[in-house]
Amino acid sequence: MDVCENWIEKYADIDFKGGLPEVWTDRGGGVLEVWYENGYLIDVGYNRDLETYFVSLIKDDDWAVPVRTIAIRSEGELPQAIRTAVDIAAG
């Protein structure tokens, strides 16, 4: 099973509060990215080796110093982690 398949459909009930979600599938399993006009980016990915989801909040393309990174082992906890990042990104 591809855990990253159809992320936008799977999490359609999340209010991205003006963010523009995109799914990229060419990064070794896919990621969900949500872009905001204020310079924030939410990056959601799954590391198969660690069996862990990572929700990273990036500001002004500074990947070296994320504003926040949340590691999630259970897919059931992922929507809340995304909502937390959305609340920060959207202000």
C-alpha positions as CSV (number, residue, x, y, z in Angstrom):
1,M,0.0,0.0,0.0
2,D,1.3,3.5,-0.9
3,V,0.7,5.5,2.2
4,C,1.1,8.8,0.2
5,E,-1.5,7.9,-2.4
6,N,-4.3,10.5,-2.9
7,W,-3.3,12.7,0.0
8,I,-5.4,15.7,-1.1
9,E,-8.5,13.5,-1.3
10,K,-7.7,11.7,1.9
11,Y,-7.4,14.9,3.9
12,A,-10.0,17.0,2.0
13,D,-11.7,17.7,5.3
14,I,-8.7,19.8,6.5
15,D,-9.2,23.5,6.1
16,F,-5.9,24.7,4.7
17,K,-6.9,28.3,5.4
18,G,-5.9,29.8,2.1
19,G,-2.9,27.5,1.5
20,L,-2.5,25.8,-1.9
21,P,-2.0,22.1,-1.5
22,E,0.1,20.1,-4.1
23,V,1.1,16.5,-4.2
24,W,4.6,15.5,-5.5
25,T,5.1,11.8,-6.3
26,D,8.7,11.9,-7.6
27,R,10.4,12.1,-4.2
28,G,10.6,8.5,-3.2
29,G,7.0,8.0,-2.2
30,G,5.4,11.4,-2.5
31,V,4.8,14.4,-0.3
32,L,2.0,16.8,0.3
33,E,3.1,20.4,0.2
34,V,0.9,23.4,1.2
35,W,2.1,26.8,0.0
36,Y,1.1,30.1,1.6
37,E,1.5,33.6,0.2
38,N,3.1,34.8,3.5
39,G,6.2,32.6,2.8
40,Y,5.2,29.6,4.8
41,L,5.3,26.0,3.4
42,I,4.0,22.9,5.0
43,D,5.8,19.8,3.9
44,V,4.3,16.4,4.8
45,G,6.3,13.3,3.9
46,Y,6.6,9.7,4.9
47,N,10.0,8.0,5.5
48,R,9.6,4.3,4.8
49,D,12.8,3.3,6.6
50,L,11.7,5.0,9.8
51,E,8.0,4.2,9.3
52,T,7.4,7.8,10.3
53,Y,5.5,10.8,8.9
54,F,7.2,14.2,9.1
55,V,5.2,17.5,9.0
56,S,7.7,20.3,8.6
57,L,6.8,24.0,8.6
58,I,9.3,26.1,6.5
59,K,9.4,29.9,6.4
60,D,10.9,31.8,3.4
61,D,12.4,28.6,1.9
62,D,14.8,28.2,4.8
63,W,14.9,24.3,4.8
64,A,18.0,24.3,7.1
65,V,16.1,25.8,10.0
66,P,12.4,24.7,10.0
67,V,10.0,26.6,12.1
68,R,8.7,23.3,13.4
69,T,8.9,19.6,12.6
70,I,6.4,17.1,14.0
71,A,7.2,13.4,13.7
72,I,4.2,11.1,13.6
73,R,4.3,7.3,13.8
74,S,0.6,6.7,13.5
75,E,-1.3,7.8,10.4
76,G,-4.3,8.5,12.6
77,E,-2.4,11.4,14.3
78,L,-1.4,12.9,11.0
79,P,-4.5,15.1,10.4
80,Q,-4.1,16.9,13.8
81,A,-0.4,17.5,13.1
82,I,-1.3,19.0,9.7
83,R,-3.9,21.2,11.3
84,T,-1.4,22.4,13.9
85,A,1.0,23.4,11.1
86,V,-1.8,25.1,9.2
87,D,-2.8,27.1,12.2
88,I,0.8,28.4,12.5
89,A,1.3,29.0,8.8
90,A,-2.1,30.8,8.3
91,G,-1.6,32.9,11.5
